[in-house]
Amino acid sequence: MTAAVEVEAPQIVDGLSAEAYHADTTSISSSGLRALLAPGCPAQFHYDRHHPQPPKREFDLGNAVHTAVLGEGHDIVIVDYPDYKKGDARAERDAAYAADKVPLLPKEKVQVDAMAEAIRQHPVAGPLFTPGEGIPERSIYWTDPATGVRCRVRPDWLKQMPGLTLCVDLKTIKASDPETISRAIRDHNYHQQDPLYIDGIHAALQPEDVRFVFVFVSKQAPYLITVRELTDQDRDIGRARNERALRIYAECEATDTWPDWTGPVTEIPQIGMPTWDTIRQAEEFLR
């Protein structure tokens, strides 16, 4: 197979499109590592990798906000209709998707502009994304020394300063209160993304220090923003999960075997409720 970019040593790659980055099947990204572990499995990861899903409307807003804030990303197409009820509107939308562009209704464009402006005006997030003081959407490739697996990450924004490189990750979210963000970290395993990006930046740039910063912006007016760094404990858990996923991936690649959740068994396994529910109902019964 030919990689999207031939990389013999760790490096940061300019000019690689997001489409080429995501289509590369000779390396694995953070989302791929997360997909290998429960509730995912290697079989589902392998199928999804070779059968890309069509664009989802739920990602359009986030992609457009990234472009507006970072100054680089998907091209935006305005579909000048109030909604997608009419066939002509849907046709324009689908044509944009086919051209790897992001379609937005006029009201969505207004929302994207407001979200981007909220980020620029935020006392912490705004300075992080100061134009000309960071590198947007650059692809980093390196080889995991323990498994020999080629890895890749694509930081939203790299801000290099004397003695420190900041990796700033911009995420749109339904609500940006800390409790909702904590659940999102759990649900989407963002605690795996953080250490993988840090490892990749260390491998390629060899900075003195790297810090990974999440910037969450709410999709609801007034588009409130929360800026956070991950706890050390969760980062350690995420790195351990990445190491396990890399071993699984290396084994699957070596044997060309991509098992499901069960794997080869001689007897039918048992299953029960989630542990917390079992404890709760057992306590209820005992009472």
Buried (B, 14 or more C-beta within 10 A) or exposed (E): EEBBBEBEEBBBBEEBEBEBBBEBEBBBBBBBBBBBBEEBBBBBBBEBBEEEEEBEEEEBBBBBBBBBBBBBBBEBBEBEBEEBEEEEBBEBBBEBBEEEBBBBBEEBBEBBEBBBBBBBEBEEBBEBBEEEEBBBBBBBBBBBEEBEBBBBBBBBBBBBEEEEBBBBBBBBBEBBEEEBBEEBBEEEBBBBBBBBBBBBBBBBBEBEEBBBBBBBBBBEEEBBBBBBEBEEEBBEBBBEBBBEBBBBBBBBBEEEEBBEEEEEEEEEEEEEEEEEEEEEEEEEEEE
